[in-house]
Amino acid sequence: MEWYWWVLIVVGVVALGYLKLKIFNKMIKKPKNKEHHDED
């Protein structure tokens, strides 16, 4: 494969990982409060 394919793949993977982390953190922050409240 040409070098630019590797660059595109790396950029895509990093972008997907970043988006997943942002969404994951948003989803985790809200339920965590409820779960923590239920445990108390």
C-alpha positions as CSV (number, residue, x, y, z in Angstrom):
1,M,0.0,0.0,0.0
2,E,1.1,3.6,-0.5
3,W,2.2,5.6,2.5
4,Y,-0.8,7.9,2.4
5,W,-3.2,5.0,2.9
6,W,-1.4,4.4,6.2
7,V,-1.7,8.1,7.1
8,L,-5.5,8.0,6.3
9,I,-6.0,4.8,8.4
10,V,-4.1,6.2,11.4
11,V,-6.0,9.5,11.2
12,G,-9.3,7.7,10.9
13,V,-8.6,5.4,13.8
14,V,-7.4,8.3,16.0
15,A,-10.5,10.3,15.1
16,L,-12.9,7.4,15.8
17,G,-11.1,6.7,19.1
18,Y,-11.4,10.3,20.1
19,L,-15.1,10.5,19.2
20,K,-15.8,7.2,21.0
21,L,-14.0,8.6,24.2
22,K,-16.0,11.8,24.1
23,I,-19.3,10.0,23.6
24,F,-18.3,7.3,26.2
25,N,-17.4,10.0,28.8
26,K,-20.7,11.8,28.2
27,M,-22.7,8.6,28.6
28,I,-20.8,7.5,31.7
29,K,-21.0,10.8,33.5
30,K,-24.9,10.9,33.6
31,P,-25.5,7.2,34.6
32,K,-22.7,7.2,37.1
33,N,-24.4,9.8,39.2
34,K,-27.6,7.7,39.3
35,E,-25.7,4.5,40.0
36,H,-23.8,6.2,42.8
37,H,-27.0,7.5,44.2
38,D,-28.7,4.1,44.2
39,E,-25.6,2.6,45.9
40,D,-25.8,5.1,48.7
